Amino acid sequence: MALPLLKYAPTTQNSRVAALRVGSDEDPKAVSLDKALNREDQNFVIEAAYRQLFFHAFKVDRDRTLESQLRDGQITVRDFIRSLTLSDTFTRSFYNLNSNYRVARHLVEKLLGRPTYGKSEEIAWSAVIMTRGIRGAVDDILNSQEYLDNFGYDTVPYHRNRVVGSRDLGETPFNITTPRYEAYYRGILGFPQIVYTGTARTLPERASQRRGGFPQDYLPWVRTLPALRTRGGTSGNTSIDYLAKVPYRSLGR
């Protein structure tokens, strides 16, 4: 039995309010197919869809059949987004490697273009995933009034942010706040891995030359000091009565 979507209250009104600043680098960038006049513009729409869902799509992750159908007008951008979300790449790289809570958070961020309204919304969508699977959750999100009001049928979902006067930057991109793998699978896969592809810098030869002042240069001289010599297998200053050598001063003097 499929459970209805649980009620959750918005924790912020940012996604419901239009941006207050115009012409900023933080303003959302909408990519729509109805404005694509040539093949180059259509390719830009397709690339935007791949970046929104996968952040980067390799050649093996691309679906040429779907791309051809989108160019020919057989499917809409909304259908293209749905097929990519239900593709083997998403299932293998996102759904199978994360919990239902994290998948729900990822779907809301990528498809609705906003952060989740706290843990309550993650629980609500994870219940849909638990009862109806990933397909049911994707269908409900794409059929929701929020998605249709903001993106419609021909606009690629994007990060909807609000820039206010008291903040210099907008919200952090979702690929940073919600990486592809959670901490458990990042540990198994050995992430993060630091791969340096540049040229290693080496110190010049003159840097290895000693110019005095190194403690290692004084070790031979320190070993010859009388205080470090041993007599009969024991230290030379162990038989000295230091208390007897302390001068005595009486109170009457």
PLY file of the C-alpha trace (Angstrom):
ply
format ascii 1.0
element vertex 253
property float x
property float y
property float z
element edge 252
property int vertex1
property int vertex2
end_header
0.00 0.00 0.00
1.47 3.33 -1.07
1.59 5.98 1.61
0.55 9.54 0.77
3.18 12.24 0.89
3.63 13.31 4.48
3.07 16.93 5.39
6.10 19.11 6.01
6.42 22.80 6.74
8.82 25.06 4.80
11.80 26.10 6.87
12.55 29.06 4.61
10.70 31.22 2.13
13.71 31.86 -0.13
12.57 29.54 -2.91
9.14 31.19 -2.97
10.41 34.74 -3.31
11.81 36.21 -6.50
15.41 37.43 -6.53
15.87 40.96 -5.24
18.98 41.77 -7.25
19.10 41.87 -11.04
22.19 41.26 -13.15
24.22 39.50 -10.47
26.49 36.52 -11.03
24.47 34.75 -8.34
21.21 35.02 -10.28
19.83 31.68 -11.53
20.55 30.75 -15.12
17.49 29.33 -16.90
18.06 27.14 -19.97
14.95 26.48 -22.02
14.44 24.45 -25.18
11.79 26.80 -26.57
14.54 29.40 -26.99
16.88 27.00 -28.83
16.91 28.16 -32.44
19.62 25.88 -33.83
21.45 22.65 -33.11
24.12 24.42 -31.07
21.48 25.83 -28.74
19.88 22.40 -28.44
23.24 20.88 -27.49
23.60 23.56 -24.82
20.23 22.55 -23.34
21.26 18.89 -23.34
24.58 19.66 -21.65
22.77 21.74 -19.02
20.51 18.78 -18.22
23.49 16.45 -17.81
25.28 18.95 -15.57
22.21 19.45 -13.41
21.75 15.75 -12.68
25.21 14.22 -12.97
27.40 17.36 -12.60
29.54 15.76 -15.32
28.46 13.10 -17.79
31.06 10.86 -19.36
30.65 9.53 -22.86
29.42 6.18 -21.58
26.73 7.91 -19.49
25.14 9.76 -22.39
21.97 8.48 -24.08
22.09 9.34 -27.79
18.56 8.06 -28.37
17.07 10.43 -25.83
19.13 13.31 -27.18
17.87 12.63 -30.70
14.26 12.45 -29.52
14.65 15.76 -27.70
16.11 17.49 -30.75
13.30 16.18 -32.96
10.61 17.36 -30.54
9.38 13.85 -29.73
9.88 14.40 -25.99
10.01 17.47 -23.79
12.82 18.58 -21.50
10.74 17.29 -18.59
10.61 13.84 -20.19
14.35 14.02 -20.86
15.03 14.86 -17.19
12.79 12.01 -16.06
14.59 9.48 -18.29
18.00 10.62 -17.03
16.89 10.38 -13.41
15.64 6.82 -13.96
18.64 5.80 -16.07
21.15 3.13 -15.18
23.77 5.80 -14.49
21.68 7.44 -11.78
20.68 4.09 -10.31
24.22 2.80 -10.24
25.97 6.00 -9.15
23.41 7.61 -6.84
20.53 5.39 -5.79
22.52 2.22 -5.05
25.23 4.07 -3.13
23.13 6.23 -0.81
20.37 5.92 1.73
16.77 6.84 0.97
17.12 10.06 2.96
20.09 11.14 0.89
18.43 10.14 -2.39
15.36 12.16 -1.42
17.53 15.16 -0.62
19.35 14.78 -3.92
16.12 14.56 -5.92
14.67 17.69 -4.33
17.87 19.64 -4.91
18.34 18.52 -8.50
14.72 18.47 -9.70
13.16 21.28 -7.66
16.29 23.41 -7.50
16.18 24.16 -3.78
17.39 22.66 -0.49
15.07 20.37 1.40
12.87 21.81 4.10
14.76 20.13 6.89
14.61 16.50 7.91
10.81 16.38 7.71
10.80 16.69 3.92
13.56 14.10 3.58
11.48 11.69 5.66
8.38 12.42 3.57
10.07 11.71 0.23
12.02 8.73 1.61
8.67 7.18 2.59
7.58 7.54 -1.04
10.79 5.86 -2.18
10.26 3.08 0.36
6.70 2.31 -0.80
6.74 3.18 -4.52
10.42 3.11 -5.41
12.57 5.71 -7.09
10.23 5.84 -10.09
7.26 6.86 -7.97
9.23 9.61 -6.20
10.53 11.03 -9.49
7.04 11.02 -11.02
5.54 12.80 -8.01
8.22 15.49 -8.05
7.98 16.11 -11.80
4.18 16.18 -11.62
4.13 18.51 -8.63
2.77 22.00 -8.99
6.04 23.43 -7.69
8.01 21.89 -10.54
5.50 22.92 -13.22
5.27 26.49 -11.93
9.04 27.00 -11.91
10.28 24.93 -14.86
7.31 23.79 -16.88
7.91 21.33 -19.72
10.81 22.93 -21.62
13.13 24.42 -18.96
16.03 22.52 -17.42
15.84 22.60 -13.60
18.40 24.91 -12.03
19.50 26.02 -8.59
16.95 28.58 -7.47
18.66 30.92 -5.06
17.82 34.24 -3.48
20.40 36.96 -3.10
19.65 39.45 -0.34
21.38 42.71 0.45
23.06 41.44 3.59
24.76 38.53 1.79
27.59 38.83 -0.70
27.16 35.33 -2.13
24.18 33.12 -2.76
23.62 29.56 -1.63
26.41 27.02 -1.98
26.07 24.77 -5.08
24.43 21.42 -4.45
27.37 19.41 -5.79
29.41 20.79 -2.87
26.81 20.52 -0.12
25.57 17.11 -1.35
28.37 15.19 -3.10
27.60 12.05 -5.07
28.66 9.60 -2.35
27.93 9.87 1.35
30.68 9.47 3.96
30.23 5.69 4.32
30.77 4.96 0.64
33.46 7.62 0.31
35.43 5.69 2.91
34.96 2.39 1.06
35.91 3.87 -2.30
38.89 5.76 -0.86
37.57 9.29 -1.44
38.70 11.97 -1.41
41.80 11.19 -3.44
44.35 13.88 -4.12
45.83 13.45 -7.58
48.57 15.91 -8.48
49.11 16.15 -12.21
51.53 19.08 -12.25
55.30 19.18 -12.09
56.86 18.70 -8.68
59.03 21.60 -7.65
62.53 20.73 -6.45
64.80 22.85 -4.29
67.88 24.27 -5.99
71.24 22.66 -5.28
72.46 25.65 -3.31
69.65 25.11 -0.79
71.26 21.83 0.37
74.61 23.49 1.13
75.35 24.13 4.81
76.44 27.61 5.68
76.96 27.10 9.41
74.60 27.10 12.31
73.32 23.54 11.90
73.25 21.56 15.20
74.64 18.50 13.42
77.89 20.35 12.77
78.55 20.70 16.50
77.95 17.08 17.54
81.62 15.96 17.27
82.70 18.88 19.44
79.94 18.26 22.02
81.03 14.63 22.42
84.54 15.74 23.43
83.36 17.85 26.38
84.47 16.62 29.84
80.96 16.62 31.23
79.98 13.87 28.79
83.01 11.64 29.40
82.48 8.45 31.43
84.76 7.06 34.11
84.62 3.39 34.87
81.36 2.88 33.08
79.55 5.59 35.06
79.11 9.24 34.60
81.99 11.38 35.85
79.84 13.70 37.94
77.79 11.11 39.85
80.25 10.92 42.82
80.27 14.65 43.49
78.57 15.72 46.72
76.81 18.85 45.57
75.21 19.52 48.99
78.63 19.72 50.67
79.79 22.31 48.19
76.87 24.64 48.91
78.19 27.52 51.07
76.64 27.71 54.53
75.43 31.05 55.85
74.28 31.27 59.46
71.63 33.66 60.65
73.97 35.36 63.16
76.46 36.55 60.59
0 1
1 2
2 3
3 4
4 5
5 6
6 7
7 8
8 9
9 10
10 11
11 12
12 13
13 14
14 15
15 16
16 17
17 18
18 19
19 20
20 21
21 22
22 23
23 24
24 25
25 26
26 27
27 28
28 29
29 30
30 31
31 32
32 33
33 34
34 35
35 36
36 37
37 38
38 39
39 40
40 41
41 42
42 43
43 44
44 45
45 46
46 47
47 48
48 49
49 50
50 51
51 52
52 53
53 54
54 55
55 56
56 57
57 58
58 59
59 60
60 61
61 62
62 63
63 64
64 65
65 66
66 67
67 68
68 69
69 70
70 71
71 72
72 73
73 74
74 75
75 76
76 77
77 78
78 79
79 80
80 81
81 82
82 83
83 84
84 85
85 86
86 87
87 88
88 89
89 90
90 91
91 92
92 93
93 94
94 95
95 96
96 97
97 98
98 99
99 100
100 101
101 102
102 103
103 104
104 105
105 106
106 107
107 108
108 109
109 110
110 111
111 112
112 113
113 114
114 115
115 116
116 117
117 118
118 119
119 120
120 121
121 122
122 123
123 124
124 125
125 126
126 127
127 128
128 129
129 130
130 131
131 132
132 133
133 134
134 135
135 136
136 137
137 138
138 139
139 140
140 141
141 142
142 143
143 144
144 145
145 146
146 147
147 148
148 149
149 150
150 151
151 152
152 153
153 154
154 155
155 156
156 157
157 158
158 159
159 160
160 161
161 162
162 163
163 164
164 165
165 166
166 167
167 168
168 169
169 170
170 171
171 172
172 173
173 174
174 175
175 176
176 177
177 178
178 179
179 180
180 181
181 182
182 183
183 184
184 185
185 186
186 187
187 188
188 189
189 190
190 191
191 192
192 193
193 194
194 195
195 196
196 197
197 198
198 199
199 200
200 201
201 202
202 203
203 204
204 205
205 206
206 207
207 208
208 209
209 210
210 211
211 212
212 213
213 214
214 215
215 216
216 217
217 218
218 219
219 220
220 221
221 222
222 223
223 224
224 225
225 226
226 227
227 228
228 229
229 230
230 231
231 232
232 233
233 234
234 235
235 236
236 237
237 238
238 239
239 240
240 241
241 242
242 243
243 244
244 245
245 246
246 247
247 248
248 249
249 250
250 251
251 252
